[in-house]
Amino acid sequence: MFNNYLVKDGENIKTLASKFNISAQDLMRLNNLYFDSELRAGMEIIVPKNEDKYFNTYIIESGDSLYKIAEKYIDHYNINPTLLASLNGLEMEDYIYPGQEILIPKNNYSYYITAEGDTLDTVSKLFKISKLDLLNQNETIYLLKDQVLVTKR
């Protein structure tokens, strides 16, 4: 899960990597940067979303499938395989492999994957919360297809 981030004056690969808990090399690779000097203020880059608040991680084991993982967590997290796939940027038929890390949504939150045509108004009505609360609970909302929005239940 990723967000777009606008680089500010004085920021560099090392400070941003630390800020978003990612290695400098991985941050550069994620953004197709070959030299840290390519990073400039005003540049929009991709950064990992801070998942700790809303997600746990799970390491895929041999024999796992999205169905088996969802079944394992359904009692505690009320998750289904389709949501699990969407939250991890996967299609249901995608291959998952041992050692791969995926996100498992935490309990007590509602998750919504945006669709084409969504508006702040329609999503806030779906969650039954004010637009302001929806904005406060999600750092960045683009309302582009396949964005994950989260709200406290």
C-alpha positions as CSV (number, residue, x, y, z in Angstrom):
1,M,0.0,0.0,0.0
2,F,1.4,3.3,-1.1
3,N,0.7,7.0,-1.0
4,N,2.0,9.8,-3.2
5,Y,4.2,12.3,-1.4
6,L,5.4,15.8,-2.4
7,V,9.1,16.3,-1.6
8,K,9.7,19.4,0.5
9,D,12.8,21.6,0.6
10,G,15.6,20.1,2.5
11,E,14.4,16.5,2.3
12,N,16.6,13.8,0.8
13,I,16.4,10.1,0.2
14,K,17.9,9.3,3.7
15,T,15.5,11.5,5.6
16,L,12.5,10.3,3.6
17,A,13.5,6.7,4.0
18,S,13.7,7.1,7.7
19,K,10.4,9.0,7.8
20,F,8.5,6.2,6.0
21,N,10.4,3.3,7.5
22,I,11.9,2.0,4.3
23,S,15.5,1.6,3.2
24,A,17.0,4.3,1.0
25,Q,17.7,1.8,-1.7
26,D,14.1,0.5,-1.7
27,L,12.7,4.0,-1.8
28,M,14.9,4.8,-4.8
29,R,14.0,1.6,-6.5
30,L,10.3,2.2,-5.9
31,N,10.6,5.6,-7.6
32,N,13.0,4.6,-10.4
33,L,15.7,6.8,-9.1
34,Y,19.3,5.8,-9.8
35,F,21.0,8.6,-7.8
36,D,19.8,10.3,-4.6
37,S,20.7,13.6,-6.3
38,E,17.7,13.0,-8.7
39,L,15.3,13.8,-5.8
40,R,14.1,17.4,-5.9
41,A,11.7,19.6,-3.9
42,G,8.3,19.6,-5.6
43,M,8.8,16.1,-7.0
44,E,6.0,13.7,-6.3
45,I,7.2,10.3,-5.2
46,I,5.6,7.0,-4.1
47,V,6.1,6.2,-0.4
48,P,4.8,3.3,1.7
49,K,1.7,4.0,3.7
50,N,2.1,3.7,7.5
51,E,0.3,0.4,7.8
52,D,0.9,-0.2,11.5
53,K,-2.2,1.5,12.7
54,Y,-4.7,-0.3,10.4
55,F,-2.9,-3.6,9.4
56,N,-1.0,-6.5,10.7
57,T,1.4,-8.4,8.5
58,Y,1.3,-12.0,7.6
59,I,4.1,-14.0,5.9
60,I,2.8,-16.5,3.4
61,E,3.6,-20.1,4.2
62,S,3.8,-23.1,1.8
63,G,0.3,-24.3,0.9
64,D,-1.4,-20.9,1.7
65,S,-4.0,-19.4,-0.5
66,L,-6.0,-16.2,-0.1
67,Y,-9.0,-18.3,0.8
68,K,-7.1,-20.2,3.5
69,I,-5.6,-17.0,5.0
70,A,-9.0,-15.3,5.0
71,E,-10.5,-18.4,6.7
72,K,-7.8,-18.4,9.3
73,Y,-8.5,-14.7,10.2
74,I,-12.3,-14.5,9.7
75,D,-13.2,-14.9,13.4
76,H,-10.9,-12.1,14.5
77,Y,-10.9,-9.8,11.6
78,N,-14.0,-10.6,9.6
79,I,-12.1,-10.7,6.3
80,N,-12.9,-12.3,3.0
81,P,-10.5,-13.4,0.3
82,T,-11.6,-10.6,-2.2
83,L,-11.0,-7.8,0.4
84,L,-7.7,-9.5,1.3
85,A,-6.6,-9.5,-2.3
86,S,-7.7,-5.9,-3.0
87,L,-5.9,-4.6,0.1
88,N,-2.7,-6.1,-1.1
89,G,-3.0,-5.0,-4.7
90,L,-3.6,-8.6,-5.9
91,E,-6.1,-10.2,-8.1
92,M,-7.8,-13.4,-6.8
93,E,-6.0,-15.5,-9.4
94,D,-2.6,-14.0,-8.6
95,Y,0.1,-16.4,-7.4
96,I,1.2,-15.9,-3.8
97,Y,4.5,-17.5,-2.6
98,P,6.1,-18.6,0.6
99,G,7.9,-15.7,2.3
100,Q,5.8,-13.1,0.7
101,E,4.4,-10.5,3.2
102,I,0.8,-9.4,3.0
103,L,-1.3,-7.0,5.0
104,I,-4.1,-8.3,7.2
105,P,-6.6,-5.7,8.2
106,K,-7.0,-5.1,12.0
107,N,-10.3,-5.5,13.7
108,N,-12.4,-2.5,14.7
109,Y,-11.9,-0.7,11.4
110,S,-14.0,-0.6,8.2
111,Y,-12.2,-0.8,4.9
112,Y,-13.4,0.4,1.5
113,I,-11.8,0.1,-1.9
114,T,-12.8,3.1,-4.0
115,A,-14.4,2.6,-7.3
116,E,-14.7,4.8,-10.4
117,G,-17.2,7.7,-9.7
118,D,-16.8,7.7,-5.9
119,T,-17.1,11.1,-4.3
120,L,-16.3,12.2,-0.8
121,D,-20.0,12.5,-0.2
122,T,-20.9,9.0,-1.4
123,V,-18.1,7.4,0.6
124,S,-19.0,9.4,3.8
125,K,-22.6,8.3,3.5
126,L,-21.5,4.7,3.0
127,F,-19.4,4.8,6.2
128,K,-22.2,6.9,7.9
129,I,-19.7,9.5,9.1
130,S,-19.2,13.1,8.3
131,K,-16.9,14.1,5.4
132,L,-14.6,15.8,7.9
133,D,-14.3,12.6,10.0
134,L,-13.5,10.6,6.8
135,L,-10.8,13.2,5.9
136,N,-9.4,13.1,9.4
137,Q,-9.2,9.3,9.5
138,N,-7.4,9.1,6.1
139,E,-4.3,11.2,5.6
140,T,-4.7,11.5,1.8
141,I,-7.8,10.9,-0.2
142,Y,-7.5,11.0,-4.0
143,L,-10.8,9.0,-4.7
144,L,-9.1,7.2,-7.5
145,K,-10.1,3.7,-8.4
146,D,-8.7,1.1,-6.0
147,Q,-7.6,3.4,-3.2
148,V,-8.1,2.0,0.3
149,L,-10.1,4.1,2.8
150,V,-10.3,3.2,6.4
151,T,-12.5,4.4,9.3
152,K,-12.8,3.4,12.9
153,R,-16.0,1.4,13.7
